[in-house]
Amino acid sequence: MCAMMKGKLIQYACTVVLTIPCFQAAFTFVWPSYAIPALQSDRSPLGYKISEREAGLISSCTMLSPMIVTMFAGTLADVFGRKKISVACGFIILFSWILVLTAKSASQILIARLICGLAFGCNIIVVIMYIGELCQTSTRATATVIITFLFSIGALASYSLGWVCSYETVCYFCITLSVIYIIFMFALVKESPVFLVGKGREKEALHCLAFYRGTSVVTEHVLGELSYMRSQHNQNKQNHPIEENVPQYETEKLTEEKTSLPQEETSGWKLLFASTSSRRALISMVSIMVLTVYMGMVSVQVYAAQLFTKMAPNISPDLCSVILALVLVASSCVGTFTMDLFKRRVSRAPDSTLYAMAC
């Protein structure tokens, strides 16, 4: 029981670290709500007032660049690893905020927000994969909802800091948070066991899996999970022998595995369209994403101050923006704590099925 609780705490802690860029994404998306008025004021940090056209580009460009990178994020994660891509995104976000802080023109801010959007677009895809692969069935749902929760917290923090802090202070906060994220990624989070198994690095995968489960490498449950991961990645024992330093118990466990999967590798795109269920899942996900984007919440968050200034001129637009963020946080909390209390549309799948989905 202690090992199970320890494993859950480790998984939740790693999930929080991995979702820090989601917090930063919300922070960055709503940043123009209070930064644009500052850039258009007489005391603009750039030394001059930006035009309406420049303001519109700065507000919207961060949502444009993720469209470019999301199609390739999964491939990058499969080639270089989940951890390396996540750390690289952290460095890109750090660099983008340094550009914003030192900007002397609207063009520099525009470039910074474009590359920042690339990092966010790539990171959100990798984080979803990462969390799905390191978490157990009992923690995966709540861990996934943490993404939405921290996104809402990021919007609240952004509106609040923009209300009481200066332009430069907000930039320093984001730079500091990026540094903290990079440090914790190196110090706490380990590579995904699924990725390591896919690369034939079973020994490393075993230790990473044991770390995420809060137990030793010779635990039967850990060995069983590793064995199943290997079978899903089509690792033939005759062609891919087990490393010598792997414990004997694991060797015996994996030797008993009988895999019936084909030995020829199939691309992810072919697998995606290979079955009716995969196509149905793709259509459902794309539909949900399109509806989410077109419901208008992003526009409301980005232009919150301007909208509230016109809609409620007698109330502080900063206060209205904070109230909006509080509503989003409250709804995220409800979703987080009720995710495992009610049934989904599809029944909860066993561990083996979920591992197959992750792979």
N, C-alpha and C positions, 0 to 999 in steps of 0.2 A: 504493500500500500504506500509506503514511504517513497519507494522508487517511482511508483506511478505518479504520485503528487509532484515529486521533484521533476520528473520528465515533463509534466504539464506546465509547471512554472518556467522551465527552460524554454519550452516551445512558445509560450506567451511572451516571454522576455525577448526572444529572438524576433518574434513577429512585430513587437513594438519597435524594435530597432529597424527592421526592414521597412516598416511603414512610415518612418520619419520623412522620406521624400514625398509621401502622400500628404503629410502635414504641410510640407514646404510647397507642394503643388497648389493646394488651396490658398496658401498664404500668397503665392505669386499671382494666381489668377485674379484675386480680388484686390491686389495691390494698386492697380490703376484707379480704383474707386476714390482713394484719397491722395494718391501720388500725382495724378493728372492735374487736379486743382492747384497743387503746389508747384508743378512745372509750368503752369500757365499764369502764375502770380508774378507780382513785381519782384519777389524775393526768390525766384526760381534757382534751384541748385545749379542749373546749367549756365546761369548768368544772363539768360534771355528767355522770353516767353515762347513756348512751343505753339505751333499752329494747330488748328482743329484737325487737319489732315494727319499731322504727326501724332496727335493724341489718339486718334482712331486706330492708327497702325500699331501704336504701342499697346493699346488695350486688347487688340484682337490677334496679334501675331503669335502669342503664346499658344493659342488654340489651333493654329494652322500647322505648325511644325510637327506636332505629334502624329498627324495623319501620314507623314512621310515615313517615320521610323517604325511605327507599330507593326507594319507588315513584315519587317525583318528582325524584330526584337527576339522572337522565338528562335530563329536560326542562329543569331549571335549568342544567345544563351546556351544553345546546344554545342556550339563550337568552342567558346571561351569559358563557359561555366557561369552559373548564376551569381556566384559571389564576385567574380571579377567584373562582370557587367554592372552589378549593383554599385561596386566601389567606383568604377569609372564614371557612372552617372553622378555619384556624389561629388567627384572632382569637377565635373562639368558644371554642376549647380553652383559649387563654390566659386569657380572661375566667372560664371555669369553674374553673380552678385558683386564680385570685385569690379567687374566692368561697369555695373550700374552705379556703384559707389564713386568710382573715379571718372564717370562720364562727363564729357564737356560738350556733348551734342546729343540731339535726339536720335541720330543714326546709331550711336554707340549703344544707347539703351535698347533700341530696336534689335540690334544684332545680339545683345545679351539675352533678351527675352526669346529670341528665335532659338538660340542654342540651348537655353534653359528648357524650352518646350520639347526639344528633341530628347533631352535627358529624362524629362517626366514621362513622355510617351513610351520610351523604352523601358523605364523603370517599372511602370505600373504593370506591364505585361510580365516582366521577369518576377516581380514580387508575388503576383498571383500564382505563378508556377512554383516559386520557391516555397511559399507557405503551404501549398497543396502537397508538396513532396516531403517537407520536414515534419508536418503535424500528423498526429494520429486521428483516427476517425472521430473520437470523442471531443477533440479540440479544434478540428479543422473548420467547422462552421463558425464558431465564435471568433477564431483567429482571422478568418476571411472578413467578417463584419467589422473587425477593428480597422480595416482599411477605410471604410466609409466613416467610421467614428472619428478617426484622426483627421480625415479630410474636413469634417465639420468643425473640429477643434481648431484646425489651421485657419479656416475662414474667420472664426471667432477671434483668434489671437491676432490675425492681421487687422481686422477692423478696430480692435481694442488698442493695439499699438499705434495704428495710424491716427487714432483719436488723440492720444496723449503724448506720443513721441515725435521727434523730428524725422525728416527724410533720411538723414545720415544714421540716426540711431536704429531705424528699422533695417537698414542695410547691414549694419554691424551685427544685429541680432541674427539675421539670416546667414551671414558668413560664419558666425560662431556655431550655429546649429549644424551647418554643413561639416565643419571640422569635427564636432562631436559625433556626428553620424559616421564619418570615415573612421574615427578612432574606435568606436564600438563595433563597427563591421570587422575590423582587424582583430579586436580583442575578444569578442564574444561569439560572433556568428561563424559557423563552419559551412563548408560547401554542402550542397544538396547530395544526399546519398544516391538518389536516382541518377543524377548526372555522373557521379563517380563510377557507379556500376555500368553505365552506358559506355564509359571509356575503359572498362576493364580493370579499374583500380579498386578491386574488391576489399583489400585490406583497409584502405582509407575510408571506403564507404562503411565498413563495419564499425570503425571507431567513431565516425560521424553519427551513424545511426544510434550507437550506444550512448553518445553524448546527448542527443535529442530525446532519448527515452529515459535518461537519468539512471542508467544501469550499466552493467559490465558487458564486455564483448562476448561472453560465453553464455549469456541468457538465452534460453530456448526461443523466446518470443522474438528477440532481435535477430537471431540466426534464421528463424523462419521468414521474417520480413525480407532479409537480405536475399535469401534463396528465391523468394518469389520475384523480387526485383530483377534478379539475374535472368530468370526465365522469361520475364516480360521483355527484356532487352535482347533476347535471342542470343544469349551467351552460351555457346556450345562448350561443354567441359573438356572435350577432347582437343578442341582448337584453342581454348583459352584456359589453361591450367590454373589452379588456385595457387596463390603465392605461398612460398615456403613458411613464412612467419605467421601465417594465419593459424589460430588455435586448432588442435586436432579435432575437437568436438565439432567445430564448424566444418572442417574438411569432411568428416563423416556425414554431416547433415547435408552438405551440398552434393556429395557424391551420390546420395540416394535420389537426387532430383531427376525426374524424367520430363524432358521438354518435348512437346510436339509442335512447336512453332517452326515455320519455315526459316531456312538459314539465309535466304536472300533478303537484304535490307530493302525496305520500301519507304519512299519519301513520305514526310508528314502530310503533304498536300494530297497524295494519292490515297493515304489512309483516311483523310478527312472526307473524301467523296466516295469511299469504297462501300459504305453501307447506308441504308436508309436512316438508321438512328443517328449517324454522324451528320448527315445532311440536315436532318431535322434539328439537331442541336445547333448547327451553324446558323440556320435560318432564324431560330429562336434568339440566339445571342445577338446577331446583327440587328434584328428587329428591336430588341430591348435597348441596345446601344443607340440606335437612331432615334427612337422615341425619347430616350433620356436627354440626348443633345437638343432635340427640337422642342422640348417642353419649355425652354426659355429660362431655366434656373441659372445657367451660366451667365447669360446676359444681365439678369437681375443682379447677380453678385458683382459683376465687373463694373456696372454702372449704378450701383446702389446709391451712392452719395448724390449723384445727379438726379436720379429718379425721385428720391425722397425729398430733395430740395424743391422739386416742382409739385410733388403730390402732397407734402406736408410742410409748407414753408414756415410754419410757426414752431416746428419741432426740430431739434438738432439732427441733421442727416447722419451724423456719426452715431448718435444714440439709436436711431432707427436701424442703422446697419448692424449694430451690436445685437439688437433685439432679433433681427432676422437670423443672425448667426446662432443665437441662443435657441431659437426654434429648431434649426437644423441639428444642433447638438442634442436637443431633447429627443427628436425623432430618431437619431442614430442610437441613442441610449436604449430606447424602446426596442429597436431592431436587434441590438446586441444581446440584450438580456432575454428576449423572447424567441430568438432563433432556434434554440434547442428545446423550447417548451411546446411547440406546436409542430404538427406534421408538415413536411413540404408536399408539393404536388406529387413528387416521386418519392417512394419509400426509401428510407435509409438503406444504403447498400452495404454489404459486408466489406471487410477490409480488403479482400482480394480484388473485388470489383473496383474499389476506389483506387487501389494501386495501379490497376490496369488503366484507369482514366488518367491518372497522373503521368503514367509512362507514355 
